[in-house]
Amino acid sequence: FGLHSVNLHTCGYPEAGARVARAAEAAGFESLWVADHVVLPDPPVAGRPMAPDMRLLEPIVALTFLAAHTSKIRLATGVIILPQRQAVVLAKQLASLDVLSNGRLIFGLGVGWCEPEMRSTGASFAERGRIGDDYLAAMRALWTQPKPAHHGPYVSFDGVRLNCHTFFAQIQASNEWLADAVGGAALIEQTLIKAFAAKLDAMVLTGDSTIGVTGITDYP
């Protein structure tokens, strides 16, 4: 079992967040999960009743704080809104968190549903699916290649190195972000089949550590 929303509401206060994390670990929970919204729409988006004044901490910072207060429980993003990030910087941040937590990171990602939020960050809502695929491929290159190189439509680099050897990174796809990405729940099953068919082989990073990556391209 995992405990979600440990960067929201009361858990957004340092003492409370640390106490909840330690209690979850002591109780045998497998993982702690954080949400990701840089900003919240005011007024709320129809069908998504998230209060504009809801307390919500940045997920990577929150997980780093919780990592310092725990020792065994896994630390998960549920989910990072990938198109709103900068791929190279995010790859470094996640790898650093994974190292500092001794390989406890689970990286869950999505492409977002909140157009006002995405507009505020300068990301294209219409192209969020394609951006997500390109960013994911770029991050995979940084995490797995000895001499990383990637040349895509939204991010391009070579002649650089991340120099942060991650122990473990796991990328998960949820039905919610798949539905948003492909434009409707009716296409989830078809998209999942294509996603798993396109899944790359796991790559050994260090010891028993692996990273699995899935790219999905059949969406707007």
ChimeraX attribute file (.defattr): number of C-alpha atoms within 10 A of each C-alpha:
attribute: neighborCount
match mode: 1-to-1
recipient: residues
	/A:1	9
	/A:2	14
	/A:3	17
	/A:4	15
	/A:5	18
	/A:6	25
	/A:7	26
	/A:8	20
	/A:9	15
	/A:10	15
	/A:11	20
	/A:12	19
	/A:13	15
	/A:14	13
	/A:15	10
	/A:16	13
	/A:17	21
	/A:18	21
	/A:19	15
	/A:20	17
	/A:21	23
	/A:22	17
	/A:23	13
	/A:24	19
	/A:25	20
	/A:26	12
	/A:27	9
	/A:28	12
	/A:29	16
	/A:30	14
	/A:31	20
	/A:32	27
	/A:33	21
	/A:34	24
	/A:35	23
	/A:36	22
	/A:37	18
	/A:38	15
	/A:39	17
	/A:40	20
	/A:41	18
	/A:42	12
	/A:43	10
	/A:44	14
	/A:45	15
	/A:46	7
	/A:47	6
	/A:48	10
	/A:49	10
	/A:50	14
	/A:51	13
	/A:52	12
	/A:53	11
	/A:54	12
	/A:55	14
	/A:56	23
	/A:57	21
	/A:58	17
	/A:59	24
	/A:60	21
	/A:61	13
	/A:62	22
	/A:63	25
	/A:64	18
	/A:65	15
	/A:66	24
	/A:67	25
	/A:68	11
	/A:69	14
	/A:70	19
	/A:71	13
	/A:72	17
	/A:73	22
	/A:74	21
	/A:75	28
	/A:76	27
	/A:77	25
	/A:78	22
	/A:79	24
	/A:80	23
	/A:81	23
	/A:82	23
	/A:83	28
	/A:84	23
	/A:85	16
	/A:86	12
	/A:87	23
	/A:88	18
	/A:89	12
	/A:90	16
	/A:91	22
	/A:92	19
	/A:93	16
	/A:94	23
	/A:95	24
	/A:96	20
	/A:97	23
	/A:98	24
	/A:99	17
	/A:100	16
	/A:101	22
	/A:102	16
	/A:103	19
	/A:104	22
	/A:105	29
	/A:106	22
	/A:107	21
	/A:108	21
	/A:109	23
	/A:110	26
	/A:111	26
	/A:112	25
	/A:113	18
	/A:114	18
	/A:115	14
	/A:116	15
	/A:117	19
	/A:118	22
	/A:119	12
	/A:120	14
	/A:121	13
	/A:122	11
	/A:123	17
	/A:124	16
	/A:125	20
	/A:126	12
	/A:127	14
	/A:128	24
	/A:129	27
	/A:130	22
	/A:131	24
	/A:132	26
	/A:133	20
	/A:134	24
	/A:135	27
	/A:136	22
	/A:137	20
	/A:138	23
	/A:139	24
	/A:140	21
	/A:141	19
	/A:142	27
	/A:143	25
	/A:144	17
	/A:145	13
	/A:146	12
	/A:147	12
	/A:148	18
	/A:149	16
	/A:150	17
	/A:151	12
	/A:152	14
	/A:153	10
	/A:154	14
	/A:155	16
	/A:156	13
	/A:157	14
	/A:158	11
	/A:159	7
	/A:160	11
	/A:161	15
	/A:162	20
	/A:163	12
	/A:164	17
	/A:165	16
	/A:166	26
	/A:167	24
	/A:168	24
	/A:169	24
	/A:170	15
	/A:171	18
	/A:172	16
	/A:173	18
	/A:174	14
	/A:175	13
	/A:176	15
	/A:177	21
	/A:178	23
	/A:179	18
	/A:180	19
	/A:181	28
	/A:182	19
	/A:183	13
	/A:184	12
	/A:185	15
	/A:186	10
	/A:187	15
	/A:188	20
	/A:189	13
	/A:190	11
	/A:191	20
	/A:192	16
	/A:193	11
	/A:194	16
	/A:195	18
	/A:196	13
	/A:197	11
	/A:198	14
	/A:199	14
	/A:200	13
	/A:201	11
	/A:202	11
	/A:203	16
	/A:204	14
	/A:205	17
	/A:206	11
	/A:207	7
	/A:208	9
	/A:209	14
	/A:210	18
	/A:211	20
	/A:212	16
	/A:213	21
	/A:214	19
	/A:215	21
	/A:216	20
	/A:217	17
	/A:218	14
	/A:219	17
	/A:220	12
